């Protein structure tokens, strides 16, 4: 019998190394809305591609399935997003670059994007911090 955790959304007890079905559905719906209203067509094609599915798995293994930002704070949270440090629309050549990808939980992913939206200097500072986490943890 493996370790258990409580789902942060529905409060069910689930296996430590799995994502609750309610959270998976919530993420899928969020991605669907983002795809429909925000993401450009070229980026959408990338996220639907086999190379992207492969690189996502590589990053999850590299980051041990744990949010790297939380880990830096001595907290363990599962990866829910693979985040492009330099955004796709800013530089398509970095889409599959391992040094531009980091595993984040939902909370950290939202906080990172909020920092990106605050100002260019905050975005740059956050990008430097995230790149440092990759270098430090690997």
Secondary structure, DSSP 4 states (H G I P E B T S, - for coil): ---EEE-TTT--EEETTS--HHHHHHHHHHHHHHHHHTS-HHHHHHHTSHHHHHHHHHHHHHTTTB-HHHHHTT---B--EEEESS-GGG-GGGTT-GGGEEEE-HHHHHHHHHHHHH-HHHHHHHHHHHHHHHHHH-
